Amino acid sequence: MTMQYGPSYVRGIAPYVAGKPISEVAREFGLDEARIVKLASNENPLGMPESAQAAMVLAAAELGRYPDSNAFELKAALAARYGVPGEWITLGNGSNDILEMAAHAFVEKGQSVVYSQYSFAVYALATQGLGARAIVVPAVKYAHDLDAMLAAIEDDTRLVFIANPNNPTGTFIGAAALEAFLERVPKRVVVVLDEAYTEYLDDAHRYDSLAWVRRYPNLMVSRTFSKAFGLAGLRVGFAIAPPELTDLLNRLRQPFNVNTVAQAAAVAALNDTAFLEKSAAMNATGYRRLTEAFDALGIEYVPSFGNFVLVRVGTDDDAGASVNLALLKQGVIVRPVGNYGLPQWLRVTIGLPHENEAFLAALQTALAQP
């Protein structure tokens, strides 16, 4: 008889599967790494800003010592940039760390967590990992249905996850709808507003969620340096929340969870407004190119407010997997989303101009195959 270790709710978790690395695809299909295009993980195609690279080099001289566990300089920079007290900030090893901390800080085993269908996979993983009960609310047009999410809250609900813009669908909730939701949520329920892609929003869609933190004691805003700031490999995320929530998060936060070079790079990237503006502009241009091509090809996509597009590549349930394989054989890596219940779709990160063109050429070849 085989011994089973750990609780059943942990054994039942399907581990998170990241986008395929370039090196793995090169080995698997016998391709030249230099010719492979990766548009699978919503990374900034411009890479890391030079300002952050320079800051890392200087910080490397201190790597024989532990990082500043309280990350004084980074918290000070964040407080100055966003106009919030430093004690409202919690740092994470990527925003994934922040989301996991929130689940453990606010939810007990057996209590419920509300999130939307087609929302970030980590919400489900964080819920299941602590033995909580997931209430998954059906999406409307691939987007959050806030009225239904409000109605789904039960007496034992302690946490609601909202991604805005949402990954993997790219959908967006306007300020008025969000604020109306926050007004009506019971104060015992913490709302985590996950804004990993907020830097890609244009001026017409921006809203001040950090002002809401001052008004709603149960609101926590989560953000990341992995996307527009170009620091995906360094893993830096942060939460801004009232001190009552921040205190609980920091009781769970691992000491030194953001390393020395990551802290230095994040300070530099935060202050590099030119890089951020260039990233947003390139993303907007790339989005137009991809969606115009999808329109020309007559294929469906979900209008996106992030740095990626969810596109439907067929009507059969194996369409996503088969087209993904055809793209991999041509050296183009995108993200199949069958694990989200979207087997006919692929999520494509917006890349550099030549990467977008390589993807579109490969897609036409893949779609033409019988």
C-alpha positions as CSV (number, residue, x, y, z in Angstrom):
1,M,0.0,0.0,0.0
2,T,1.4,3.4,-1.0
3,M,1.4,6.0,1.7
4,Q,-0.3,9.2,0.9
5,Y,1.2,12.3,2.5
6,G,-0.4,15.7,3.0
7,P,-4.1,16.7,3.1
8,S,-6.3,15.7,0.2
9,Y,-6.9,19.3,-0.8
10,V,-3.2,19.7,-1.4
11,R,-2.9,16.4,-3.3
12,G,-5.7,17.6,-5.6
13,I,-3.9,20.7,-6.8
14,A,-2.8,20.8,-10.4
15,P,0.5,22.6,-10.3
16,Y,0.9,25.9,-12.1
17,V,2.4,25.4,-15.5
18,A,4.5,28.3,-16.8
19,G,5.1,29.3,-20.4
20,K,7.6,27.1,-22.2
21,P,11.2,28.4,-22.0
22,I,13.0,29.1,-25.3
23,S,15.7,26.5,-24.5
24,E,13.1,23.8,-24.0
25,V,11.4,24.4,-27.3
26,A,14.8,24.5,-29.1
27,R,15.7,21.1,-27.7
28,E,12.3,19.6,-28.3
29,F,12.0,20.7,-31.9
30,G,15.6,21.0,-32.9
31,L,15.4,24.7,-33.5
32,D,17.9,27.6,-33.2
33,E,17.3,29.4,-30.0
34,A,18.1,32.7,-31.7
35,R,15.2,32.3,-34.1
36,I,12.6,31.4,-31.5
37,V,10.0,34.0,-30.6
38,K,8.4,33.7,-27.1
39,L,5.1,35.4,-26.7
40,A,3.8,33.2,-23.9
41,S,4.3,34.9,-20.5
42,N,3.3,38.5,-20.9
43,E,6.8,39.7,-20.3
44,N,7.9,43.2,-21.5
45,P,9.5,42.6,-24.9
46,L,11.9,45.5,-24.3
47,G,13.4,43.5,-21.5
48,M,14.8,45.2,-18.4
49,P,15.5,48.9,-18.5
50,E,19.1,50.0,-18.6
51,S,18.6,52.0,-15.4
52,A,17.7,48.8,-13.5
53,Q,20.6,46.9,-15.0
54,A,23.0,49.6,-13.8
55,A,21.4,49.6,-10.3
56,M,21.8,45.8,-10.1
57,V,25.5,46.0,-10.9
58,L,26.1,48.4,-8.0
59,A,24.0,46.3,-5.6
60,A,25.9,43.2,-6.4
61,A,28.8,44.5,-4.2
62,E,26.6,43.8,-1.2
63,L,25.5,40.2,-2.0
64,G,27.6,38.8,0.8
65,R,25.1,40.3,3.2
66,Y,21.4,39.6,3.7
67,P,19.0,42.0,1.9
68,D,17.3,44.8,3.9
69,S,14.3,42.8,5.1
70,N,12.2,45.9,5.4
71,A,13.3,47.2,2.0
72,F,13.5,50.8,3.3
73,E,14.6,52.4,0.0
74,L,12.1,50.6,-2.2
75,K,9.2,51.2,0.2
76,A,10.2,54.9,0.4
77,A,10.2,55.1,-3.4
78,L,6.8,53.4,-3.7
79,A,5.4,55.6,-1.0
80,A,6.6,58.7,-2.8
81,R,5.5,57.5,-6.2
82,Y,2.0,56.5,-5.1
83,G,1.4,59.0,-2.3
84,V,0.7,56.4,0.4
85,P,2.4,55.8,3.9
86,G,5.2,53.4,3.8
87,E,3.5,51.2,6.5
88,W,0.7,50.6,4.0
89,I,3.1,48.6,1.7
90,T,3.9,44.9,1.7
91,L,6.5,43.5,-0.6
92,G,6.4,40.2,-2.3
93,N,8.5,37.8,-4.3
94,G,6.4,38.8,-7.3
95,S,2.7,39.6,-7.0
96,N,2.1,35.8,-6.9
97,D,3.6,35.9,-3.4
98,I,1.3,38.8,-2.4
99,L,-1.8,36.8,-3.6
100,E,-0.8,33.7,-1.6
101,M,-0.1,35.8,1.5
102,A,-3.6,37.4,1.2
103,A,-5.3,34.0,1.1
104,H,-3.4,32.8,4.2
105,A,-3.8,36.0,6.1
106,F,-7.6,36.5,5.7
107,V,-9.1,33.0,5.1
108,E,-9.4,30.0,7.4
109,K,-9.7,26.4,6.2
110,G,-13.2,25.7,5.1
111,Q,-14.2,29.3,4.5
112,S,-15.0,30.6,1.0
113,V,-13.2,32.7,-1.5
114,V,-15.0,34.3,-4.5
115,Y,-13.4,34.9,-7.9
116,S,-14.5,34.9,-11.5
117,Q,-14.5,32.2,-14.1
118,Y,-11.5,32.8,-16.5
119,S,-9.5,34.7,-13.9
120,F,-5.9,34.2,-12.9
121,A,-5.1,30.6,-12.1
122,V,-3.3,31.5,-8.8
123,Y,-6.6,32.5,-7.2
124,A,-7.7,28.9,-7.4
125,L,-4.3,27.6,-6.4
126,A,-4.2,29.8,-3.3
127,T,-7.7,28.9,-2.3
128,Q,-7.2,25.2,-2.7
129,G,-3.8,25.3,-1.0
130,L,-5.3,26.3,2.3
131,G,-8.3,24.1,2.2
132,A,-10.8,26.9,1.6
133,R,-13.9,26.6,-0.6
134,A,-13.9,28.3,-4.0
135,I,-17.0,30.1,-5.3
136,V,-16.3,30.5,-9.0
137,V,-18.8,33.0,-10.6
138,P,-19.6,32.5,-14.3
139,A,-18.1,35.2,-16.5
140,V,-20.1,37.4,-18.9
141,K,-18.4,37.9,-22.3
142,Y,-15.2,36.5,-20.7
143,A,-15.3,39.3,-18.1
144,H,-16.1,39.6,-14.4
145,D,-19.8,39.8,-13.5
146,L,-19.6,42.0,-10.4
147,D,-23.3,41.9,-9.6
148,A,-23.2,38.1,-9.7
149,M,-20.0,38.1,-7.6
150,L,-21.6,40.2,-5.0
151,A,-24.6,37.9,-4.9
152,A,-22.3,34.9,-4.6
153,I,-20.8,36.1,-1.3
154,E,-21.8,33.9,1.6
155,D,-21.7,34.2,5.3
156,D,-18.3,32.4,5.4
157,T,-16.8,34.4,2.5
158,R,-13.6,36.2,3.6
159,L,-11.9,37.1,0.3
160,V,-12.8,38.2,-3.2
161,F,-10.2,38.3,-6.0
162,I,-10.7,40.8,-8.8
163,A,-8.1,41.1,-11.7
164,N,-8.3,44.4,-13.6
165,P,-7.3,44.1,-16.4
166,N,-7.9,40.4,-16.2
167,N,-5.5,37.6,-17.2
168,P,-5.9,35.6,-19.4
169,T,-8.9,37.4,-21.1
170,G,-7.6,41.0,-21.1
171,T,-11.1,42.4,-20.0
172,F,-11.4,45.6,-18.0
173,I,-13.9,46.9,-15.4
174,G,-14.5,50.6,-15.3
175,A,-14.1,52.8,-12.2
176,A,-17.8,53.3,-11.6
177,A,-18.6,49.6,-11.6
178,L,-15.7,48.8,-9.3
179,E,-16.5,51.5,-6.8
180,A,-20.2,50.5,-6.7
181,F,-19.0,47.0,-5.9
182,L,-16.7,48.1,-3.1
183,E,-19.5,50.1,-1.6
184,R,-21.7,47.0,-1.3
185,V,-19.2,44.4,-0.3
186,P,-19.6,43.4,3.4
187,K,-16.7,44.9,5.4
188,R,-15.8,41.4,6.8
189,V,-14.8,40.5,3.2
190,V,-11.4,41.6,2.0
191,V,-11.3,42.6,-1.7
192,V,-7.9,42.0,-3.5
193,L,-7.8,44.2,-6.6
194,D,-5.0,42.6,-8.7
195,E,-3.7,45.3,-11.0
196,A,-0.7,43.5,-12.6
197,Y,-1.4,45.2,-16.0
198,T,-2.6,48.6,-14.9
199,E,0.4,50.4,-16.4
200,Y,-0.8,49.5,-19.9
201,L,-4.1,51.4,-19.5
202,D,-4.6,54.5,-21.5
203,D,-5.5,57.8,-19.7
204,A,-9.2,57.4,-20.6
205,H,-9.4,54.2,-18.5
206,R,-7.2,55.1,-15.5
207,Y,-8.7,55.4,-12.1
208,D,-7.2,56.0,-8.6
209,S,-7.6,52.7,-6.8
210,L,-5.1,53.9,-4.1
211,A,-7.5,56.7,-3.1
212,W,-10.1,53.9,-2.6
213,V,-7.7,52.2,-0.1
214,R,-8.2,55.2,2.1
215,R,-12.0,54.9,2.0
216,Y,-12.5,51.1,2.1
217,P,-10.8,49.3,5.1
218,N,-11.2,46.0,3.4
219,L,-9.5,46.8,0.1
220,M,-6.0,45.7,-0.9
221,V,-4.4,46.6,-4.2
222,S,-1.8,44.3,-5.6
223,R,0.7,45.3,-8.3
224,T,3.9,43.9,-9.9
225,F,7.2,44.9,-11.5
226,S,7.1,41.8,-13.7
227,K,5.1,43.3,-16.6
228,A,5.5,46.9,-17.8
229,F,8.5,47.6,-15.6
230,G,10.4,44.7,-17.2
231,L,11.6,42.9,-14.1
232,A,9.9,39.5,-14.5
233,G,13.0,37.5,-13.7
234,L,13.7,39.4,-10.4
235,R,10.3,38.7,-8.9
236,V,9.1,41.9,-7.2
237,G,5.5,42.6,-6.3
238,F,3.8,44.8,-3.8
239,A,0.5,45.4,-2.0
240,I,-1.0,48.6,-0.8
241,A,-3.6,48.3,1.9
242,P,-4.8,49.9,5.1
243,P,-2.5,49.1,8.1
244,E,-4.9,46.6,9.6
245,L,-4.5,44.4,6.5
246,T,-0.8,45.2,6.0
247,D,0.0,44.1,9.5
248,L,-1.4,40.7,8.9
249,L,0.4,40.3,5.6
250,N,3.7,41.2,7.2
251,R,3.2,38.6,9.9
252,L,3.2,36.0,7.2
253,R,5.8,37.5,4.8
254,Q,9.0,35.5,4.5
255,P,12.0,37.4,5.8
256,F,14.2,38.7,2.9
257,N,11.5,37.7,0.3
258,V,12.8,40.4,-2.1
259,N,16.5,40.1,-2.7
260,T,19.1,42.9,-2.8
261,V,19.5,43.2,-6.5
262,A,15.7,43.0,-7.0
263,Q,15.2,45.9,-4.6
264,A,17.8,48.1,-6.3
265,A,16.4,47.3,-9.8
266,A,12.8,48.0,-8.7
267,V,13.7,51.5,-7.3
268,A,15.4,52.3,-10.6
269,A,12.6,51.0,-12.8
270,L,10.0,52.7,-10.7
271,N,11.6,56.1,-11.5
272,D,12.3,55.3,-15.1
273,T,9.2,57.0,-16.6
274,A,10.7,57.2,-20.1
275,F,11.0,53.4,-20.2
276,L,7.5,52.9,-18.9
277,E,6.1,55.3,-21.5
278,K,8.0,53.6,-24.3
279,S,6.7,50.2,-23.2
280,A,3.1,51.4,-23.1
281,A,3.4,53.0,-26.6
282,M,5.0,50.0,-28.1
283,N,2.3,47.8,-26.6
284,A,-0.5,50.0,-28.0
285,T,1.1,49.8,-31.5
286,G,1.5,46.1,-31.3
287,Y,-2.1,45.6,-30.1
288,R,-3.4,47.5,-33.2
289,R,-1.2,45.4,-35.5
290,L,-2.3,42.0,-34.1
291,T,-6.0,42.9,-33.8
292,E,-6.1,44.3,-37.4
293,A,-4.5,41.1,-38.6
294,F,-7.1,39.0,-36.6
295,D,-9.9,41.0,-38.2
296,A,-8.4,40.4,-41.6
297,L,-8.2,36.7,-41.0
298,G,-11.7,36.6,-39.7
299,I,-10.9,35.1,-36.3
300,E,-12.4,36.1,-33.0
301,Y,-10.5,37.7,-30.2
302,V,-11.4,39.4,-26.9
303,P,-10.6,43.1,-26.8
304,S,-7.7,43.5,-24.4
305,F,-6.5,46.1,-22.0
306,G,-3.3,44.3,-21.1
307,N,-0.1,43.4,-23.0
308,F,-1.6,40.3,-24.6
309,V,-4.6,39.2,-26.6
310,L,-6.8,36.1,-26.2
311,V,-7.6,34.8,-29.7
312,R,-9.9,31.9,-30.8
313,V,-8.1,29.7,-33.3
314,G,-10.8,27.1,-34.1
315,T,-14.1,25.5,-33.2
316,D,-12.9,22.0,-32.2
317,D,-12.0,21.4,-28.6
318,D,-8.5,20.5,-29.6
319,A,-8.0,23.7,-31.7
320,G,-5.9,25.5,-29.1
321,A,-3.6,22.5,-28.5
322,S,-3.2,21.7,-32.2
323,V,-2.5,25.3,-33.4
324,N,-0.1,25.7,-30.4
325,L,1.8,22.7,-31.5
326,A,2.0,24.0,-35.1
327,L,3.3,27.3,-33.8
328,L,5.9,25.6,-31.6
329,K,7.2,23.7,-34.6
330,Q,7.8,27.0,-36.3
331,G,9.6,28.4,-33.3
332,V,6.8,30.6,-31.9
333,I,5.8,30.1,-28.3
334,V,2.3,31.3,-27.2
335,R,0.1,30.2,-24.3
336,P,-2.6,27.6,-24.6
337,V,-5.4,28.2,-22.1
338,G,-7.2,24.9,-22.0
339,N,-6.6,24.8,-18.3
340,Y,-8.8,27.9,-17.9
341,G,-11.6,26.1,-19.7
342,L,-10.8,27.8,-23.0
343,P,-9.5,24.9,-25.2
344,Q,-10.2,26.7,-28.5
345,W,-8.2,29.8,-27.6
346,L,-4.6,30.9,-27.3
347,R,-3.2,33.9,-25.3
348,V,-0.6,35.8,-27.2
349,T,1.7,38.4,-25.6
350,I,2.3,41.5,-27.6
351,G,5.9,41.5,-28.7
352,L,8.4,43.6,-30.6
353,P,7.3,44.4,-34.2
354,H,9.4,41.6,-35.7
355,E,8.1,39.2,-33.1
356,N,4.5,40.1,-33.9
357,E,5.1,39.6,-37.6
358,A,6.8,36.2,-37.0
359,F,3.8,35.1,-35.0
360,L,1.2,36.3,-37.6
361,A,3.1,34.5,-40.4
362,A,3.3,31.3,-38.3
363,L,-0.4,31.6,-37.3
364,Q,-1.5,31.8,-41.0
365,T,0.5,28.7,-41.7
366,A,-0.9,26.9,-38.8
367,L,-4.5,27.8,-39.6
368,A,-4.0,26.7,-43.2
369,Q,-3.1,23.1,-42.1
370,P,-5.9,20.5,-42.4
